Amino acid sequence: LLVAGILLATGLGASELEAGTADRFARLALSCIDREYPNKPEQVLDGPSDVKAPRQFHPAFYGCYDWHSSVHGHWMLARLLRTNPALPSADEIRARMDAHFSNEAIEAETRYLEGSSARTFERPYGWAWTLRLVADLEGSEDPQERAWRSRLKPLENAIVGRFQDYLPKLTRPVRAGVHP
C-alpha cells in the first residue's frame, strides 16, 4: 500500500493511472481493510477488560495489519474513487467505506484516542495519514464522500488537538528511523 500511496501522493496523479492499474490498487486496499488478522496492535492495556479484538478497539481502522496502514488504505480508496469515479470496484469501495465511516465507528475511534493511555497512539504517522484522508475528502463534490468527511470531523478534531499538545513540546526533530 505504501508504494501505491507514494504514487498517488507524489509524482503520478491518481487520475493519470491507467484504469486497470487504478483498480488493482483499489482491490489491494479492499483486500485488507476488513482483514482483522494478522494484526499488530499498538494499544496500551490498562487492565484485563482492555483485551479485545482489533475490530472492537478500532471499528473503522482495524484491517491492513496496523492502524496507520488501514487509514492509509482508506485514503487510497477515497483518492482513487474521487479521481477515477468509473472504477469497476467503485460500488464496493462506496459500500465498504460507508460501513467503516459510520458515525458509531468514528465515535469509537475518537473515544479511543481521547483515552489517557492512547495519548501517543500512532503519533505522528497515523495522525498524518488521517489528516491526509480528511483533506482529500474535503475536496470532494460527491455527496457520499462529503458525508464521510462530516463523520470524520470528531476524529480529525481529536488528532488536531493531540498535534497541538505535542508539537510545542518538540525541541528537536525525532529521527529514530521508524514511523514515530
Secondary structure, DSSP 8 states (H G I E B T S, - for coil): -HHHHHHHHSSS-GGGS-HHHHHHHHHHHHTTTT---SB-------SGGG---HHHH-SSS--SBSHHHHHHHHHHHHHHHHH-TT-TTHHHHHHHHHHHT-HHHHHHHHHHHHSGGGTTTTTTHHHHHHHHHHHHHHT---HHHHHHHHHHHHHHHHHHHHHHHHGGG-SS----SS--
